[in-house]
């Protein structure tokens, strides 16, 4: 999961570039991003983002867990921007 910090340009340049590299290396996999927003209302993310978590909202984390279960996620990684 990516943690959005300060500006989306930081997230794009660090996290989404790495994400793109992993997705390109494993084209047979369906890869998507789930960022953690530190700003109410979140940010504008690229199309690879399928779900967003609100940093200070526990039910948001529970919904994310349900989202992951529903989509049969096999691997999850965490990075910080």
C-alpha positions in Angstrom: 0.0 0.0 0.0 1.2 3.5 -0.7 0.9 6.3 1.8 0.2 9.6 0.1 2.4 12.3 1.5 2.3 16.0 0.9 2.0 16.0 -2.9 1.0 13.4 -5.5 4.1 14.2 -7.5 6.2 12.5 -4.7 3.9 9.5 -4.8 4.0 9.3 -8.6 7.8 9.7 -8.8 8.6 7.1 -6.1 5.8 4.7 -5.6 4.0 4.5 -8.9 7.2 4.2 -10.9 8.1 1.2 -8.8 4.6 -0.1 -9.2 4.9 0.2 -12.9 8.2 -1.7 -13.0 6.7 -4.6 -11.0 3.6 -4.7 -13.2 5.8 -4.7 -16.3 7.9 -7.5 -14.9 4.8 -9.7 -14.2 2.4 -9.0 -17.1 0.4 -12.1 -16.4 -0.7 -10.6 -13.0 -3.4 -8.1 -12.4 -1.7 -5.4 -10.4 -3.5 -2.5 -8.6 -2.7 0.2 -6.1 -4.4 0.9 -2.7 -3.0 4.2 -1.3 -3.5 5.5 2.2 -4.7 9.1 2.1 -3.4 11.7 4.6 -5.6 14.4 3.1 -9.4 14.4 3.4 -10.9 13.7 0.0 -7.6 12.1 -1.2 -5.7 12.8 -4.3 -6.1 12.3 -8.0 -4.5 8.9 -8.7 -3.6 7.0 -11.9 -6.0 4.3 -13.1 -4.0 1.6 -11.3 -5.6 2.7 -8.0 -8.7 0.6 -7.3 -9.4 1.5 -3.7 -8.3 4.3 -1.2 -7.8 4.1 2.5 -8.4 7.1 4.7 -5.4 7.4 7.2 -7.4 8.1 10.4 -10.5 6.0 9.6 -10.4 2.5 11.0 -13.5 1.3 9.1 -11.7 2.4 5.9 -9.0 -0.2 6.7 -11.6 -2.8 7.3 -13.3 -2.1 3.9 -9.8 -2.3 2.3 -9.4 -5.8 3.9 -12.7 -6.8 2.4 -11.7 -5.4 -0.9 -8.5 -7.5 -0.9 -10.4 -10.6 0.1 -13.1 -10.1 -2.6 -10.4 -9.7 -5.3 -8.4 -12.8 -4.1 -5.2 -10.8 -3.6 -2.2 -13.1 -3.4 0.6 -10.6 -2.7 0.6 -7.2 -1.0 3.5 -4.9 -0.4 3.9 -1.6 1.4 6.0 1.4 0.5 6.0 4.9 1.7 6.4 8.0 -0.3 
